[in-house]
Amino acid sequence: MGNIRPSFIKSRALRLVENYPDQFTDDFDTNKELVGRFTDLVDEDGNVMNKRMRNWIAGYITRYKQRRED
């Protein structure tokens, strides 16, 4: 069984993929860094304010990209 993610995670993830289509890949660690850079989840010092939200969004983007390549 797969994970069921809330709609606010899906909407944020898809908005990021639409705005930066060539940036995201099917690699979770790369997507995690990009989500932190492109969203307001990082403060001015570069520290992640909400790791769980960042990882949720990056995980959904990773699965989304993997399904798109198949």
N, C-alpha and C positions, 0 to 999 in steps of 0.2 A: 504494500500500500504506500502511496505517496503522501506527501504533506499537503494539507489544505492551507493555503495562505490567505490572510485577510485581504479584502479588496483595496485597502489603502496601500498595502505593500505592492500589489500588482500595478496599481495606477502610477505610483511613483517610479517603479522600475520601468514600466513601458514609456513613461514620459522621458526618462533619462535615455533610453535606447533610441527614441525618436529624435531627441536633441543631439545626441552624439552617436550616430549609427556606426561609424567606423572605429570608434574607440574601444568598445566592449568586445570581449572574446568569450570563449567557453572555458576560460581558466578562472577559478574562483578567487585566487589571491590577487590577480590583476584587477578583476572587477571590484574587489573589496577596496583596493586603493583608489580606483577611479570613482566609486560611489562616494568615498570620503572626500575626494577632491571636488566633485561636482555638486555636492549638496551642502546644506547648512549643518551637517552633523559634525563638522570639525570647527573648533574655535580658532581664534587668531594665532595661537601658539602651535597649531597643528595637532593638538590632542583630540582624539575622538570623544565626542560627548555621549554618544549612545551606540555602543558596539553591537548590541543585539539588533537594533534597527538596521544598521549598516550591513551586518551579515545577512539578515533576512532579505534585504533588497538585492545584495550581491548574489546570493544563492538563487533567487528567482531569475535574475538576469542570466546567470550561468546556465540554468536549465532551459530557459527560453532560447538562448543561442544554440545550445546543443540540439534542441528539437528542430530549430530552423535549418541546421546543416544537414539533417537526415533526409 
